[in-house]
Amino acid sequence: MEKKPRTVAILKEKRSVSESAQEARKKYTRIRKALLEGLREEGKTIPQLAEALQMPLSEITYYLMTLQKFGDVTVEGIDDMDEYYIYQLKKR
């Protein structure tokens, strides 16, 4: 008896992912890892992360809010000057 191909295998053959989508996914993964590594030791503010990772504040904010939305990062408190929130890895 011949084994029927799985639906997922058929779809993978028929559909392809654009190069731009693949590159965007790689960029997200790279930045996510860098942010999580930057927060591993202690909580940091967005400007501290931007300086450490040499990235614009707007990009750090975007990716950090994504991590917060999906539960990887939480707000620990606020800095001494009451300007920026301090973010940390969510304790699991």
N, C-alpha and C positions, 0 to 999 in steps of 0.2 A: 504494500500500500504506500502510495506516495504521500509524503508529508506536505500539508498545506502551508503556504507561506503566511506568516503573521501579518496582520494589517499594518502594524508599525513598519515592518520591513518594506512592504509595498509602498507606503507613503514616503519613506526615506528615498526610495528609488525615483519616485515621480517628482518630488519637491526638492528644491535646493534653497539654501540660505544665502542671501546676498553677501558679498564681501564686506560691504559697509556694516551690515548687521553683525557679522562675525568680529569685525574690528571693534565695534562699539561694545560688544560683550567682553572682549579681551581687555579693553580699557577699563570697564567697570570692575572686572575681577582684579586687575592690577591695583586700582585705586582703593578698592575695598580692603584688600590685603594690607596695603600700606597704612590705611586709617586704623584698622584693627590692631596692627603692630604698634602704631604710635600711641594707642590707648592702653596697651597691655600693662604697662608698669603703673601708671597713675592717670587720673583724670586730667583732661586738658581742655582749654578753650579753643574756639575756632581759629583765632589769630595764632595761637601757639602751634596748632597743627599745620596751618598754612606755612608758617616759617620753617617748621621741621621738615615738611614734605616739599617745600619750594613750589607751592601751587597757589593760584589765586584764591582769595577768600570766597568768591562766589562758587567756585567748583567744590571747595571743601564743604561749604554750607549745603550745597545740593546733595552731595554723596553722604554727608553725615545725617541729613534729614531722612534720606532713604534708609540708612542703617537703623535710625531710630524708629521709623515707621514699621520696619520688619522685626523689631525687637532685639537687635544686636547691641544697641547702645542705649543708655539711659542718661538722664540729667542728674548729676550728683549734687549740684548746688549752683551758686553764683560766685564770681570772683570778688576779691576784696573791694574793688572800686564799683561794684554793682553795674558792670557794663556787659559782661559776657557770662553765659552759662558754662558750667564745667561739665563735660561729657565723660562718661566712663563706659567700659564694657559691662554689659548686663551680666550679673552673677547668675550662673545656672546651677 
